[in-house]
Amino acid sequence: MGLDSVELVMSWENAFGVTMTPAESQFVSTPREATTLFAMKLSARAGGPNLSQRVFHRLRRALVEIMGVKRERVRRRTRIRDLVPPAERGRWAAVQAACGIPRLPAPGWFSPKTMEGLVRWAIVHAIRDLKPTGEAWTRAEVRCVVRTLTMDVTGLDEFGDDAEFIRDLGID
């Protein structure tokens, strides 16, 4: 296993709170296989909402309530600076509290630029705030986390569930 693959496996283990044995990691070569393995380990149920949709809706509701932004202005590709002007950034702590993600990065130079980026950041960095311990996982949520963390490690935005980590995604 190379550094990228170790980083990816560790990020999955941290997000889900379960470990992947070396034997299991040898048989996981695609995002679909990782999703299946972790869904099995977590006894994930079928169906349920997509985690990224749930995060997006929480963030949008908070921006509407706290910042007074019109709901229809908040889309996945909307830039954060268009929703939270510099003069209003002092109210960001209230947005964090309202959406339930207390470590949400403040708008700025090194923070996510769009709502889609902010949703991805929350899934990568604040999974414990989004998915409390003891709450049952759904397969859709497991897939979302596997894909989001894979995007974070590889820097790729587009890939299929059957893309091979080594051959197609360039993970060593």
C-alpha positions, 0 to 999 in steps of 0.5 A, a space after each residue: 500500500 502506498 501513502 495515498 491508499 493508506 491515507 484513504 483507508 485511514 480516512 474511511 476508518 475514522 469517518 465510520 469508526 470501524 477498521 479495515 483489516 489488511 486482508 479486507 483492504 486487498 479485496 477493495 479495489 473500487 469505491 463500490 467495493 469499499 461501500 459494500 464492505 463498510 455498509 456490511 460492517 456498519 449493518 447499513 440499511 437500504 435507502 434513506 437520504 443522501 448525506 450530502 443532500 442532508 448537509 446542503 439542506 441544513 446549511 441552506 436553512 441556516 443561511 436563510 434563517 441567519 443571513 436572510 438569504 432567499 432560499 432560491 439563491 442557495 444552490 450547490 454552485 452558488 459562491 459563499 461570498 455571494 451569500 455571506 458578504 464580508 460585512 456580514 461575516 461576524 454572523 457566521 458563528 450563528 450560521 454554524 450553530 443553526 446548522 449544527 456544524 460547529 467547526 464549519 470554516 469561516 468564509 475566507 481565502 482558504 475556505 471552500 468557495 461554493 456551497 458544494 465545496 462547503 458540503 464536501 468540507 463538512 462531510 470530510 471534516 465534520 462527519 461526527 457532527 453530521 452523523 452522531 454515534 449510534 445513529 444507524 447508517 444507510 447504504 446511501 450515506 456510506 456511499 456518499 462518505 466513501 466517494 467524498 473522502 476518495 475525492 478529497 484524497 485524489 483531488 478528482 471530482 468525477 469517477 464511477 463507482 467501479 473505477 479502480 483505485 490504482 488503475 483509474 484513480 491513480 492511488 498508489 
